[in-house]
C-alpha cells in the first residue's frame, strides 16, 4: 500500500461507520459547494452539509455515501469525517433521495422543535418577569 494515500474514518454519534485505508481522493459537500481532497492537500477543517461524500480506493473504485451534516478534518494523511448519519449506496439517484428524505426532513423537524422550544422559553421568561414584578 502506498503511504502517499489517505486514511478515511467516518464517525457517527455512537459508532464507527467506516474506516478505509489507501484512499486516493475524497469529494464532499460543504456550505460553499463541493470540494475535493487529494493526499498532498494542506490540512483543513470544513463544515459538511447533507449530501453525497465520494471516496476512491484502488480496491473498491468510487464509493458513494449519503451523509448528514457534520465536520471534516484533514490532518496529514488522515481524514476524519464526523456526521450525524450516513448511508452506503451504489446508485447516486437513490442516495440523493435518501439525503432528501432522511437528513433534510430531520432538519425540518428539528427546526420546528427548536421553534416550539424558543416559544416555551420566551413564555417562561415572561412569566418569571411578571412574577418578579408582582
Secondary structure, DSSP 8 states (H G I E B T S, - for coil): --TTSEEEEEEETTEEEEEEEEEEEEEEEETTEEEEEETTS--EEEEE-SEEEEEEETTTEEEEEEE-SEEEEEETTEEEEEES-EEEES-HHHHHHHIIIIIIHHHHHHHHHHHHHHHHHHHHHHHHHHHHH-
